Amino acid sequence: MERIEISTTTISLSEIAKQVSRNRVPLELSEGHVPLARIVPIETPHSLAELDRALRESPRLSEDTEAFARDVLSIRPALGELDDPWSS
């Protein structure tokens, strides 16, 4: 795990957060040799739109699995909006 000395760094908190998110590796903030905090990447949730896209792009199902496909299609209306309201 990488460690950053907070009293000597010139990196902004914004850049630190972006680095952790991009590299998917936790980062420890310290003062001297004393660890103060750890910044960890969060799990990226998948949106319903991504699920919908994955299902559309998957190969056709065999006759044995057509019932599964019908079940998936039947629950879609219950899931509501397929677009991710949090994405900009």
N, C-alpha and C positions, 0 to 999 in steps of 0.2 A: 504494500500500500504506500502510495506516495504521501509525503508529508510536506506541508508548507509552513514556514516560520512566519507568523502573522506580523511580527514587528519589523520585518525587513522586506516583506513582499510589496511589490508595486502593482500586482495583479488585482483587478477589481473583483468584488464578489460576483458580479455578473459574469465575468470571464471564467471564474472558478466554477460556477454552476454549469456554464456551457461546456467546459472541459470535462466535468464529471459525467454530464449527460451524454456527450459525444463519445467518450472513451469507455463508458459503462464500468468505471473503476472508482471505488471509494477514495476519498482524499481526506487526510487528517490535517487539522489545523493545530499548530502548537505554538507555545511561547517558551523559548528556550528548549529544554528537552521534555517539557510537560505538555502532554496532549490536552487540548481544550475542547475540541469538537471534531465530529466526523461528518462529512457530507457524502451521502451515498446516492447513487442513481435510483430513481423510482421505476417500478414496473410500468411499462407503457401499455395502457389498456387498448384493446382492439375495439374498433367501432363496429356497429351493426352494418354499416356500409361496407366495411372490409369483409365481413362475413358474407354478405350478399354477393360481393364481387368474387370471392373465392368459390362460392357455390356455383355461380354462373360460369366460371372458368374451368371448373373441374370436368373431367370426362363424363360422358353419359353413363348412367348406371345400368347395370344389367337388369333383366326382368326380375330376378330375385330381390333386387333392392329398390324396385320402383315404389313399393309400399313405404319405404323409408323416405324417399323423395317426396311422396305425397304428404307424409307427416310433417316434414320440414316446411313445405309450402303452406300447410294448414295452420301452423303456428306463427307464421310471419305477421299476419294482421294483429295478433295479440302483443307482438313486440313493439308496436307503434312505429314512430318515425325511424327510418333507416339511416338518415344522415346524422352525423355526429354534431350535436348542437354546440359543443365546446371548441370545435375547430374553427379557425378564422380564415 
